[in-house]
C-alpha cells in the first residue's frame, strides 16, 4: 500500500507539460531518423528501416529508464556520486584500450562488449554533473575556501577532460567542462575564484584546440567551407544546400535531396539540416520553441528547489542539454565549429537518447518532489 501511495503521489505531481514536450521531441526525432536514413539504410543493410528499428529499440529502453528514474529518490545519486566518478574514469581508460575500444572515423569513442556497443562519454556527462552537484552542495559552509571547498572536483574534471581528449573528442570534453562550470558558478563560489577558473578553462581549451593540427582543422574549416568544398568544407556546404532549398515551408516530409548520399551524417549530427530541407523554417521554429519550453521548465524546477543538491543537479542537466542544442544547431548552420555533438532526442544514437532520457527522468523527479513539498506547505 505504501508503494502504491508513493506511485500515485508521483503521478499526481508529475510535470506532464514537460513530459509531453520530451515525448514529442523523441517521437519527432524517430520520424526524422527514418526519413533521413532510409536510403542509406537500404544501400548498406538492404532494409530502409534499419536505423529506424535500432533507434526504436533504444527509445523503448530509454522510456523504461525515464519512468524508472522518475521514482528513484535523488538522494541516491548524492550517495553514489564518488562511485560514479570512479566508474567514469574506468570507462574512459577502457575506451582507449584496443581490446574494448572501437575506432570510427579516426576516433576511439565507443566500447564494445559482445553485441552491445555504447559511447561512455554520454554517460560521463551526467555522472560529472551529479558529482559536481553533490560536492558543492556538501561544501556550502566552506565554499569560500578555494583549496578545500572548490578545488578537489576540478582536479577530477581535469583528469576526465584529458582522457576524453585522447579519443579525441574536444567537443564532448568542452561540453562537460562548461556544464560543470555552470554548477560551480551557481554554487556560490567567490567571484575572484570564478574569474581565475574561467581564465584557466578558456586558456586550457584554447591550447588543446590549437595544439593539434586535426582539432585546429576541424575548428577553422567552418569559417570558409567554400574554400575547400570537396574536402574539409564538404559537409557544411551540403548542409547549406539543404537549408537553402528548404525555404519557409520545406519540400515536404521525405523530400530531401541531400540525404541521398550527399550530406554525411544526415541522420546523426546533421539531422537538423535534413529537417530544414523537408519542413523548412516553420519546422525549425516549432523545434526551437519546444526546446525553449523545456529550458524554461528546467529553470523553474531549479528555482523551486529548497535544497542545494537538487537545485544544482537541475541546473546542470538543463544547461548541458540546452548547450548541446546550441552547439549542434550552430554547427549545422556554420556559426560554430563541427564537433560531433548530437541534437538531444532527435539525432540517431542509442547512448545519446538513453542518457538524455535518464537525465530528464531525474529532472521530472525533482519537479515532482518540489510540487509535493509545495502541496504539504499549503
N, C-alpha and C positions, 0 to 999 in steps of 0.2 A: 504493500500500500504506500509506503514511504517513497519507493522508486517511482510509482505511478504518479504520486503527488508532485515529485520533482519534475518529471517529464511534462505534466500538464502545466506547471508553472512556467517552465521554459517556453513551451509553445504559446502560452498566453502572452508572455512578454517579448516574444521574438520580433525582431525588426523586419517585418515582412516586406516593406518597401525596399530595403537594402537587399534582401534575399531575392526578390523578383528581378531587380536590376542585375544582380550577379548571374542569375539563371538565363536572363535574356541575352546577355553578352556571350555566355558559354554556348547557348543554342545558336546564336548568330555565327559565332566562330566555327562551329561544326558545319554549318551550311556553307560558309565561305571556304573552308578547307576542302570540302567536296568539289566546289566549283573551281577552285584554283589548282587542284592537284589531280583531277580526273584524267586528264590527257597524259601527264607524266606517269601516273599510276598504271594506266593501260599499256604504255610503251615499255615500262620496266618490269611490271608484275602481271601483265595480261588481265588486269582487273581494274576498272576505273574507280572502284570503291575501296581500293587497298588502304590508302591513308585515312579515308573516312571511317572505315571499320576499326582500324587501330586506334584512332582518336576517340571514337565512340566508346571503346572498351576502357580507355584511360579516363574518359569523362564519367562513366558509371562508377569506376573505382573512386574517382575524386569526389563524386557526390556522396558516396558512402562515408568518406572521411570528413566531408563537410558537415554532415549530420552528426557524426561521432564527436567532432571537436566542439560542436555547439553545447554538448552535455558534459564535456570534460572541464573541471574547475581550473581556472587559470593559475591557481596557486601551485598546481602540479608542475607547470613549466618553470616556475620560480625555483622549486626544489631541484629540478633536473638540469638546470642551466649549466652547471660545471661539467656534467656528463655529456651534454650536447656539444660543448666546446671541444672536449676531448675527442668525441666521435667525429667532429668536423675535421680536426687535424689529421686523424687516422684516414678518413676518406680522401683528403687532399694528397696524402702520401701514396695511398693505394692507386689513385688515378694516374700517377706518374710512373708506376711500375708496369713494364710491358705485359706481365702475366695477367694483370687486371685491367689496365687502361686500354681504351680503344682510340685509335687515331683516325680523324676525319679532317680533310681539308687542312692538313698540316697542323692540326691542333689535337691534343690528347685530353679531352674533357669528359669522356664517358667511362663508366666502369661496367664491365661485362661479367655477369655471374650466371653461368648456364645460358638459358634463353632470355634472361632478364637483363636489360640494359638501362642505365639511368645516368643522369648528369648530376653529380654530387653538389656542384656549385649552387644549383637551385635550392637544395635543402639547407645549405650553409647560409644562404641569405636570411632565412627565417631563424636558424639556430643562433646566429650572431645578434639578431635583433632581440631575441629572448635573453641572451646572456647580458647584453648591454643594459636592457631594461631592468633585469634582476639586480645587477651590480649597483647601478646608480640609484635605484630605489632603496637599497640597503645602506648606502653611504651618504644619505642626506645630511646627517649630523656633521660629517667631516668633508662635505663636498667642496669646501674652500681650501682644503689641504691637497695640493697637487699630487704629491708623492703617494699618498695612501687613498685619497678619495677620488682621484681622476686617472692616474697613470696606469694602474695594473691592467685593465681590459684593453688599453691602447697597445700594450706590448703584444697581447694575444692577437689583436687586429693586424698588427704589423706582420706577424708570422703568417696569418691566413692570407693577407694581401700578397706577400712574396710567393707563397706556394701556388696561389691562383695564377700569378704571372708566369709561372713555369709551364702552364698548359699550352700556349699562352692565352690569357683571357683578360685583357686590361679592362674591357667594358664591365664585366661582372665584378672585378676587383674594385673598380671605381664606384660601382653601384652600392656594394656592401659598405665601402668607406663612407659614402655620402649618407646612407641610411643610419649608420652607427653615429656619424657626426651629428645628425639631426637629434638623435636621442641625447647626446652629450649637451647640445645647445639647450634642449628643453628640460634638462635635469637640474639647472640652476648653477652651473659652473661659472666661476668668475669670468668677466669679460676679457681680462688680460690673458687668462689661460686659454680662452676660446680663440683669441686673436693669434696667439702663439701656435696653437694646434692647427688652426686653419692655414696659417702660413706654411707650416711644415707639410701639411697634407697636400696643398696645391703644388708646392715645390717638388714634393716626392712624386706625385702623379705626373707632373710635367717632365721630370727627369727620366722616369721609366718610359714615358711615351716617346720621348725624343732620343733615347739612348739605343733603341733598337730600330734598324732600318725597316723591318717588317711592320712594326707598330707605327712608325713615322709615315710610312707609305699609306697605311690604312687611314691615318688621321688627316692626311693632307690631300689625298686624291679627291675628296668630296668637294673641294673648293673650285675645281675646274675639271669636271669629268669629261668635257668635250675635247680636252687636250689629248686624251688617250681613250677615245670612245670604244675601242675594241680590246682594251686592256684593263687598267685599273678603274676606268670610269664606266665600263660596260654595264654594270648592274644599275648604277644610278641613272645613266642615260635612258635605259629601258624603263626604269621607274618613272622618269619624267614623261616618257611617251605614254605610259599607262594613265598617269594622272591627267595629262593634257588632253587625251582623247575622250576621257570620261565626261568632262564638262559639268554642267549643273545636275543633270538627272542620270547620267551614265548611259551605257549601252545596253543595259538590261542584265539581269542575273544570268550568268553563263556566257555573256557576250564579250569577254575579254580576249584580246588577240595576244597580248604579251605573255599570258600564261602558257601559250602553246610552244614553249621551249625557248622563248626569247629572254624572259626575265628569270634569272637564277633565284632560288629560294622563294618562289612565288607563293608557296603555302606556309612558309615559316616566317622569316624575318621581314619579308616584303609583301605579306598578305594584304596590307593596307593599300598598296599600290593597285592590286587587282580589284580590291573593294571599291576604290575610287573610280577605276575604269568601268566597272559594272554598275555601280549605284550612284556615282557622282558626288558632288559636294553635299547634296541633301543627305546621303548616307553617312558622310563624314560628320556632319553636324549632329546627327542622331547619336552616333557612337561617342563622339566627344562629350555631348550632353549627358549621356549615361555615365561616362567616367567622372565627369564633374560632380554629378549627383552622388556617386559613390565616395568621392573625395570629401564632399561636404558632410556626408553622414559619418565618415570616419573621424573628421574633426570634431563633430558634435559628440560622438561617442567618447573621444578622448577628453573633451571638456567636461563630460558628465561623470567622469571617474573621481571618486573621493580618495582613492589610494594611488600612490605614485607608480607602482609596478604596472597595473593595467593601463594607466594613462600613458606611460612611456611605450608600452607594448603596442597600444592602439596607434600612437603617433608613428612609431617605427614601421608598422605594417602598412599604414595608409601612405606614408611618404615614399616607401620603397616601391609599392605598386604603381603609384602615380608617376614616380620618376622613370620607371620602366616605360610607361606610356609616352612620356615626353621624349625620351631617348629614341624609342622606336619610330615615332612619328617624325622626329627631327631627322633621323637617318633616311627615311623613305622620301622625305621632301628635299633632302640635300642641305638642310640647315645645320645638321650635326654630322660628325663622322659616323661611318658604318661600323658598329661594334658587335653586331650579332645578338643584341638584346631582343627577345621575343615580345610581341604585344600580348599583355596578360589576357587570358581567357579566349583569345581569338587565334593566335598563331598555333601552328601544329607543334606538338611536343608533349610527351607524356609527363616527364618530370616537371615541366613548367606548369601545366594545368593542375597537377596533383598538389604541388606545394602552394599554388595560388589559392586553391580551394581550401586547403588546410588553414592558410592564413586568414581567409575570410571567415572560416568557421570560428577561429579564435576571436576575431573582431565581433562576430554575431554573439558569441558567448558573453563577451564583455558588455555588449549592449543590453542583453537580457538581464545581466547582473545589475547594471545601472537602473534599469526600469523596475526591477524587483525591489531595489533599495528605495527608490522614489515612492513606490506604492506603499511600502511599510511606513515611510515617514509621514505620508499623508493619511 
